[in-house]
Amino acid sequence: MAFNKRVKIKTVLEQNLIGQEITLMGWVRTKRSNKNVSFIALNDGSTITNYQVVADPNVIADDILKKCSTGACIKITGSVVESLGSGQSSEINAQSIEILGEADPEKYPLQPKKHSLEFLREIAHLRMRTNTFGAVFRVRHALAFAVHKYFNDKGFFYIHTPIITASDAEGAGEMFHVTTLPIGNPPRTEDGKVDYKQDFFERETNLTVSGQLEGELAAMALSEIYTFGPTFRAENSNTTRHLAEFWMIEPEMAFYDAEDNQNLAEDFLKYVIRYALEHCEEDLKFLAQRAQDEENTKPADQRAELGLIEKLKFVVENDFVRLTYTEAIDILRNSNPNKKKKFQYLIESWGADLQSEHERYLVEKHFKKPVILTDYPKDIKAFYMRQNEDGKTVAAMDILFPGIGEIVGGSQREERLEKLTQRMQEMNIPEEELWWYLDTRRFGATPHAGFGLGFERMVLFVTGMSNIRDVIAFPRTPGNAEF
């Protein structure tokens, strides 16, 4: 069958192969026929662009052409010729067509018409064959590659932190438990508690919510590391911004303070977005038009001011505004939406936890630039963040983007053992469970910092999609673990 001699459609479009005989393989998107000829639009996933196959019924048997229905997988061998039609410079005259896999047109759910994203989520095993999802996942690939390239080129080391862990890095308690004990009737201790000594790991374990704590251990030896792996939150949240299983990028750097951390995060975000703009032009143009069509269905006052590509360039080309949480609270408290009670969550006093509507106001209305917020109240942040001299705030930072709100969260970490243990006591975090983490403060502690980026939030921003379930191949959400 000579699969290794297949030419990708992307290659045919990029190179001048006119006059050459080639073999293409892919899936039929559409077919139209008249008495003299059939035109088949073929796609193999290498590009969003379909390639036209011209099939002469005097050359290709009628029973073969009938099987070239939408969704069928076919192999074509033929000559590349100049195209007489508009829209593409070449096409292939089929000399032979082989059906690799039929698709019954009565049953194949992806017919050539517009499908809702909700419907496509129900057939997530097939949705990557659509233009929208093909584009999304090619962009996702490019962004993932850019992440690795950025950190590799800066001399960071990629660390694989554990997926099964006994610690809750975020302290939120929303974890998936890992056990081999019988669920209905687990063994119990004398005081009636579950006897985890009889479990596989001989202790209570769960799926990781973050690789940060383990990443810090690696940074204390290798200086600059990053993790990029799956994380899990058992948060019963059915929103367009939450997943139960998602991917996190978490760099940790020794000898970094809060400002170094902000500088790296801004540079990193700009690099990754710039990479997508340079390497995914065709897909981003398609997604930009799709996003614009979606915007046009909204009331005029709810439409985004910037198109997708303009929004991406806006982030790349502007310095991020940096301000403290305290400054942000003053701006929000005195803003028109707050005074006129337009915010769902009104800002009344210092210490309030900012919501997405507040973050987006700062970015989209007030500054009209990406924003780095720093120095949050310690009471609304995690135990490991470095305490500032004022005794009220910590050296935290969140980066806020247009249309999405928070995209990065990070901090300088608390390297002072006595400050860290004091904070853990205040938050009822048992020191004995994190003895290994505290050892990094006992033995050769140093100022260090890091941040976390939810990869799907980044993909959501770059692709212009509106629901996070549409930027991961097989979304895991409450009540949904299909495929």
MARSESE-199097 format. One record per residue (C-alpha): residue number from 1; residue in three letters; x, y, z. Coordinates in steps of 0.02 Angstrom, whole numbers, plus 50000, padded with zeros to 5 digits. Last residue first. Layout:
% MARSESE-199097
   k   r  east north    up
 NUM ALA     X     Y     Z
...
END
This chain:
% MARSESE-199097
   k   r  east north    up
 483 PHE 49276 50443 51279
 482 GLU 49147 50500 51408
 481 ALA 49199 50566 51579
 480 ASN 49059 50694 51602
 479 GLY 48952 50713 51758
 478 PRO 49054 50857 51826
 477 THR 49186 50899 51694
 476 ARG 49322 50803 51603
 475 PRO 49347 50870 51428
 474 PHE 49412 50755 51291
 473 ALA 49515 50849 51163
 472 ILE 49547 51006 51264
 471 VAL 49507 51177 51188
 470 ASP 49317 51159 51173
 469 ARG 49282 51120 51355
 468 ILE 49360 51289 51398
 467 ASN 49210 51377 51321
 466 SER 49217 51541 51224
 465 MET 49344 51499 51089
 464 GLY 49455 51644 51035
 463 THR 49597 51526 50989
 462 VAL 49733 51619 51084
 461 PHE 49631 51652 51242
 460 LEU 49559 51477 51255
 459 VAL 49730 51400 51223
 458 MET 49800 51506 51366
 457 ARG 49658 51458 51482
 456 GLU 49687 51276 51430
 455 PHE 49868 51289 51484
 454 GLY 49827 51345 51660
 453 LEU 49980 51450 51698
 452 GLY 50068 51436 51865
 451 PHE 50201 51546 51940
 450 GLY 50370 51539 52024
 449 ALA 50486 51618 52150
 448 HIS 50645 51591 52249
 447 PRO 50745 51673 52388
 446 THR 50867 51543 52454
 445 ALA 50865 51403 52583
 444 GLY 51020 51296 52600
 443 PHE 50953 51161 52716
 442 ARG 50814 51207 52835
 441 ARG 50703 51297 52710
 440 THR 50714 51152 52587
 439 ASP 50678 51038 52736
 438 LEU 50508 51123 52755
 437 TYR 50449 51038 52596
 436 TRP 50506 50868 52660
 435 TRP 50417 50893 52827
 434 LEU 50255 50931 52733
 433 GLU 50142 50805 52821
 432 GLU 50225 50838 52990
 431 GLU 50193 51024 52974
 430 PRO 50004 51003 52978
 429 ILE 49915 51146 52886
 428 ASN 49797 51231 53008
 427 MET 49802 51399 52917
 426 GLU 49879 51495 53063
 425 GLN 49998 51349 53095
 424 MET 50052 51349 52913
 423 ARG 50084 51536 52923
 422 GLN 50196 51515 53076
 421 THR 50287 51372 52990
 420 LEU 50324 51482 52840
 419 LYS 50380 51633 52940
 418 GLU 50497 51525 53048
 417 LEU 50570 51438 52896
 416 ARG 50607 51594 52795
 415 GLU 50598 51548 52609
 414 GLU 50420 51608 52580
 413 ARG 50393 51593 52393
 412 GLN 50390 51742 52276
 411 SER 50222 51729 52196
 410 GLY 50116 51662 52055
 409 GLY 49950 51663 51965
 408 VAL 49932 51672 51776
 407 ILE 49777 51687 51665
 406 GLU 49665 51794 51774
 405 GLY 49530 51886 51677
 404 ILE 49473 51804 51515
 403 GLY 49413 51931 51389
 402 PRO 49565 52042 51408
 401 PHE 49707 51966 51510
 400 LEU 49750 51978 51695
 399 ILE 49915 51922 51770
 398 ASP 49908 51880 51955
 397 MET 50052 51916 52074
 396 ALA 50092 51871 52253
 395 ALA 50223 51948 52368
 394 VAL 50108 51937 52520
 393 THR 50006 52068 52612
 392 LYS 49956 52114 52789
 391 GLY 50116 52105 52893
 390 ASP 50180 52266 52811
 389 GLU 50351 52184 52784
 388 ASN 50283 52069 52649
 387 GLN 50250 51885 52678
 386 ARG 50316 51766 52547
 385 MET 50183 51649 52476
 384 TYR 50183 51469 52538
 383 PHE 50021 51478 52640
 382 ALA 49908 51518 52492
 381 LYS 49817 51683 52465
 380 ILE 49656 51765 52525
 379 ASP 49716 51802 52702
 378 LYS 49886 51865 52641
 377 PRO 49806 52018 52562
 376 TYR 49874 52034 52385
 375 ASP 50040 52116 52342
 374 THR 50036 52119 52152
 373 LEU 49917 52137 52005
 372 ILE 49996 52121 51832
 371 VAL 49881 52198 51701
 370 PRO 49859 52174 51514
 369 LYS 49815 52340 51432
 368 LYS 49656 52443 51409
 367 PHE 49696 52523 51578
 366 HIS 49520 52558 51641
 365 LYS 49399 52469 51525
 364 GLU 49471 52305 51462
 363 VAL 49607 52263 51587
 362 LEU 49540 52337 51749
 361 TYR 49360 52294 51706
 360 ARG 49412 52116 51661
 359 GLU 49487 52088 51833
 358 HIS 49333 52157 51919
 357 GLU 49213 52048 51818
 356 SER 49324 51896 51848
 355 GLN 49308 51915 52036
 354 LEU 49428 51999 52157
 353 ASP 49433 51932 52335
 352 ALA 49390 52078 52449
 351 GLY 49524 52124 52576
 350 TRP 49504 52313 52562
 349 SER 49322 52365 52571
 348 GLU 49162 52391 52472
 347 ILE 49188 52313 52302
 346 LEU 49018 52255 52239
 345 TYR 49003 52077 52173
 344 GLN 48878 52073 52028
 343 PHE 48954 52236 51970
 342 LYS 48826 52358 51899
 341 LYS 48795 52438 52070
 340 LYS 48802 52615 51997
 339 LYS 48951 52658 52107
 338 ASN 49035 52491 52067
 337 PRO 49004 52500 51879
 336 ASN 49060 52683 51881
 335 SER 49227 52647 51962
 334 ASN 49276 52721 52132
 333 ARG 49286 52553 52224
 332 LEU 49370 52474 52073
 331 ILE 49510 52603 52061
 330 ASP 49539 52601 52250
 329 ILE 49539 52410 52251
 328 ALA 49666 52408 52109
 327 GLU 49785 52523 52204
 326 THR 49775 52405 52355
 325 TYR 49802 52252 52244
 324 THR 49963 52333 52185
 323 LEU 49996 52392 52009
 322 ARG 50090 52335 51855
 321 VAL 50030 52377 51680
 320 PHE 50091 52252 51550
 319 ASP 50196 52327 51412
 318 ASN 50100 52320 51249
 317 GLU 50147 52237 51082
 316 VAL 50119 52054 51124
 315 VAL 49955 52080 51216
 314 PHE 49880 52195 51083
 313 LYS 49944 52077 50947
 312 LEU 49837 51938 51021
 311 LYS 49686 52053 51034
 310 GLU 49708 52114 50854
 309 ILE 49713 51931 50798
 308 LEU 49551 51893 50890
 307 GLY 49455 52051 50845
 306 LEU 49459 52195 50968
 305 GLU 49317 52295 51045
 304 ALA 49227 52140 51105
 303 ARG 49038 52146 51084
 302 GLN 48925 52169 51234
 301 ASP 48862 52345 51191
 300 ALA 48815 52291 51014
 299 PRO 48703 52148 51074
 298 LYS 48782 51980 51031
 297 THR 48759 51883 50868
 296 ASN 48900 51982 50785
 295 GLU 49021 51920 50918
 294 GLU 48996 51740 50859
 293 ASP 49032 51788 50679
 292 GLN 49187 51879 50739
 291 ALA 49246 51725 50835
 290 ARG 49227 51617 50679
 289 GLN 49320 51747 50575
 288 ALA 49461 51749 50703
 287 LEU 49463 51559 50708
 286 PHE 49489 51551 50519
 285 LYS 49625 51684 50526
 284 LEU 49704 51593 50674
 283 ASP 49710 51430 50576
 282 GLU 49798 51509 50428
 281 GLU 49921 51610 50532
 280 CYS 49972 51468 50647
 279 HIS 50162 51486 50648
 278 GLU 50196 51672 50671
 277 LEU 50043 51718 50774
 276 ALA 50063 51560 50878
 275 TYR 50246 51600 50915
 274 ARG 50199 51778 50963
 273 ILE 50074 51709 51089
 272 VAL 50207 51597 51167
 271 TYR 50338 51735 51172
 270 LYS 50220 51865 51245
 269 LEU 50167 51748 51385
 268 PHE 50347 51703 51426
 267 ASP 50408 51883 51430
 266 GLU 50267 51934 51547
 265 ALA 50297 51783 51661
 264 LEU 50485 51811 51665
 263 ASN 50471 51995 51712
 262 GLN 50340 51959 51846
 261 ASN 50450 51826 51927
 260 ASP 50603 51939 51922
 259 GLU 50499 52071 52011
 258 ALA 50442 51950 52147
 257 ASP 50618 51886 52181
 256 TYR 50718 51755 52088
 255 PHE 50875 51665 52153
 254 ALA 50795 51493 52131
 253 MET 50663 51480 51995
 252 GLU 50503 51378 51985
 251 PRO 50408 51361 51821
 250 GLU 50232 51289 51825
 249 ILE 50137 51249 51666
 248 MET 49973 51164 51705
 247 TRP 49863 51046 51606
 246 PHE 49680 51012 51644
 245 GLU 49567 50882 51722
 244 ALA 49413 50937 51820
 243 LEU 49386 51082 51701
 242 HIS 49331 51260 51734
 241 ARG 49312 51418 51628
 240 THR 49143 51393 51539
 239 THR 49063 51350 51705
 238 ASN 48995 51190 51781
 237 SER 49092 51190 51943
 236 ASN 49091 51041 52061
 235 GLU 49274 51064 52104
 234 ALA 49366 50898 52108
 233 ARG 49522 50981 52038
 232 PHE 49651 50883 51939
 231 THR 49820 50923 51862
 230 PRO 49900 50860 51702
 229 GLY 50078 50909 51658
 228 PHE 50201 51044 51614
 227 THR 50333 51070 51748
 226 TYR 50472 51199 51743
 225 ILE 50647 51213 51815
 224 GLU 50774 51346 51855
 223 SER 50904 51329 51993
 222 LEU 50941 51141 51973
 221 ALA 50957 51099 52158
 220 MET 50832 51206 52253
 219 ALA 50732 51220 52091
 218 ALA 50697 51032 52104
 217 LEU 50621 51049 52277
 216 GLU 50518 51198 52218
 215 GLY 50446 51091 52080
 214 GLU 50387 50966 52210
 213 LEU 50286 51104 52293
 212 GLN 50226 51172 52126
 211 GLY 50163 51015 52041
 210 SER 49982 51065 52069
 209 VAL 49812 50988 52106
 208 THR 49884 50813 52107
 207 LEU 49774 50659 52110
 206 ASN 49749 50594 52285
 205 THR 49829 50490 52422
 204 GLU 49785 50430 52598
 203 ARG 49920 50315 52668
 202 GLU 49983 50137 52649
 201 PHE 50019 50171 52465
 200 PHE 49911 50024 52407
 199 ASP 49787 50038 52551
 198 GLN 49795 49932 52709
 197 LYS 49880 50071 52808
 196 TYR 49737 50179 52744
 195 ASP 49625 50112 52882
 194 VAL 49467 50215 52857
 193 LYS 49417 50288 53026
 192 GLY 49311 50192 53151
 191 ASP 49416 50219 53309
 190 GLU 49484 50041 53301
 189 THR 49541 50068 53122
 188 ARG 49431 50029 52973
 187 PRO 49441 49922 52817
 186 PRO 49340 49992 52672
 185 ASN 49160 49932 52644
 184 GLY 49075 50019 52499
 183 ILE 49230 50088 52413
 182 PRO 49337 49932 52424
 181 LEU 49516 49993 52450
 180 THR 49624 50022 52296
 179 THR 49631 50209 52326
 178 VAL 49663 50375 52240
 177 HIS 49558 50521 52300
 176 PHE 49511 50663 52184
 175 MET 49545 50828 52268
 174 GLU 49451 50987 52315
 173 GLY 49536 51013 52483
 172 ALA 49573 51196 52449
 171 GLY 49747 51195 52527
 170 GLU 49824 51237 52358
 169 ALA 49970 51116 52369
 168 ASP 49865 50974 52439
 167 SER 49992 50840 52481
 166 ALA 49987 50649 52472
 165 THR 50024 50639 52286
 164 ILE 49982 50539 52131
 163 ILE 50021 50640 51974
 162 PRO 50202 50661 52027
 161 THR 50314 50799 51956
 160 HIS 50400 50774 51790
 159 ILE 50537 50906 51781
 158 TYR 50588 51001 51625
 157 PHE 50752 51095 51652
 156 PHE 50767 51281 51616
 155 GLY 50912 51343 51510
 154 LYS 50822 51490 51429
 153 ASP 50810 51401 51260
 152 ASN 50731 51252 51347
 151 PHE 50604 51363 51433
 150 TYR 50546 51447 51274
 149 LYS 50553 51289 51168
 148 HIS 50448 51190 51290
 147 VAL 50313 51322 51297
 146 ALA 50321 51350 51108
 145 PHE 50289 51164 51077
 144 ALA 50134 51171 51187
 143 LEU 50073 51328 51096
 142 ALA 50099 51247 50926
 141 HIS 50004 51091 50980
 140 ARG 49859 51194 51045
 139 VAL 49855 51290 50881
 138 ARG 49841 51125 50784
 137 PHE 49708 51073 50909
 136 VAL 49602 51229 50886
 135 ALA 49616 51227 50696
 134 GLY 49558 51046 50681
 133 PHE 49422 51090 50805
 132 THR 49350 51230 50700
 131 ASN 49372 51147 50531
 130 THR 49284 50988 50587
 129 ARG 49371 50819 50595
 128 MET 49423 50853 50775
 127 ARG 49238 50833 50819
 126 LEU 49236 50645 50794
 125 HIS 49276 50573 50966
 124 ALA 49201 50730 51043
 123 ILE 49029 50673 50983
 122 GLU 48926 50749 51125
 121 ARG 49043 50899 51127
 120 LEU 49000 50924 50943
 119 PHE 48816 50946 50987
 118 GLU 48857 51083 51113
 117 LEU 48974 51167 50988
 116 SER 48828 51181 50868
 115 HIS 48845 51103 50695
 114 LYS 48848 51199 50531
 113 LYS 48825 51088 50380
 112 PRO 48927 50963 50281
 111 GLN 48873 50805 50376
 110 LEU 48962 50757 50535
 109 PRO 48845 50627 50612
 108 TYR 48887 50481 50494
 107 LYS 48732 50369 50500
 106 GLU 48642 50390 50334
 105 PRO 48804 50441 50247
 104 ASP 48880 50272 50295
 103 ALA 49065 50307 50314
 102 GLU 49183 50188 50222
 101 GLY 49365 50161 50267
 100 LEU 49519 50142 50157
  99 ILE 49425 50162 49993
  98 GLU 49553 50161 49853
  97 ILE 49550 50291 49716
  96 SER 49654 50278 49557
  95 GLN 49706 50398 49419
  94 ALA 49637 50548 49512
  93 ASN 49674 50718 49436
  92 ILE 49744 50819 49580
  91 GLU 49719 51004 49609
  90 SER 49826 51161 49596
  89 SER 49825 51349 49623
  88 GLN 49680 51357 49744
  87 GLY 49535 51474 49774
  86 SER 49469 51495 49599
  85 GLY 49443 51352 49478
  84 LEU 49555 51307 49332
  83 SER 49678 51219 49446
  82 GLU 49851 51180 49381
  81 VAL 49886 50994 49383
  80 VAL 49950 50869 49512
  79 SER 49940 50695 49440
  78 GLY 49856 50548 49525
  77 THR 49849 50425 49669
  76 ILE 49708 50443 49791
  75 LYS 49683 50350 49956
  74 ILE 49516 50369 50043
  73 CYS 49437 50388 50214
  72 ALA 49249 50413 50212
  71 GLY 49178 50554 50316
  70 THR 49072 50632 50178
  69 SER 49044 50505 50039
  68 CYS 49174 50429 49924
  67 LYS 49080 50262 49925
  66 LYS 48979 50313 49773
  65 LEU 49141 50355 49682
  64 ILE 49204 50177 49708
  63 ASP 49042 50100 49640
  62 ASP 49053 50215 49488
  61 ALA 49226 50157 49438
  60 ILE 49361 50290 49423
  59 VAL 49434 50323 49249
  58 ASN 49278 50354 49143
  57 PRO 49195 50428 49298
  56 ASP 49332 50563 49297
  55 ALA 49382 50609 49476
  54 VAL 49451 50782 49516
  53 VAL 49521 50793 49693
  52 GLN 49520 50965 49772
  51 TYR 49621 50994 49928
  50 ASN 49542 51054 50090
  49 THR 49630 51191 50187
  48 ILE 49635 51181 50377
  47 THR 49806 51102 50367
  46 SER 49890 50937 50411
  45 GLY 49722 50863 50458
  44 ASP 49706 50751 50304
  43 ASN 49569 50845 50211
  42 LEU 49494 50803 50041
  41 ALA 49362 50900 49944
  40 ILE 49302 50782 49805
  39 PHE 49246 50847 49635
  38 SER 49161 50720 49522
  37 VAL 49162 50733 49331
  36 ASN 49064 50723 49169
  35 LYS 48884 50695 49219
  34 ASN 48894 50810 49370
  33 SER 48961 50774 49542
  32 ARG 48989 50855 49711
  31 LYS 49085 50778 49855
  30 THR 49117 50851 50027
  29 ARG 49235 50829 50174
  28 VAL 49311 50664 50119
  27 TRP 49446 50605 50238
  26 GLY 49630 50585 50197
  25 MET 49762 50504 50092
  24 LEU 49860 50581 49949
  23 THR 49977 50491 49829
  22 ILE 50081 50588 49704
  21 GLU 50118 50599 49518
  20 GLN 50210 50758 49477
  19 GLY 50163 50883 49341
  18 ILE 50129 51023 49465
  17 LEU 50219 50991 49629
  16 ASN 50254 51172 49673
  15 GLN 50273 51166 49861
  14 GLU 50171 51241 50002
  13 LEU 49999 51177 49951
  12 VAL 50063 51001 49913
  11 THR 50158 50998 50078
  10 LYS 50004 51047 50179
   9 ILE 49906 50911 50087
   8 LYS 50027 50782 50155
   7 VAL 50113 50667 50029
   6 ARG 50095 50479 50056
   5 LYS 50246 50377 50007
   4 ASN 50260 50296 50179
   3 PHE 50086 50225 50157
   2 ALA 50153 50114 50019
   1 MET 50000 50000 50000
END
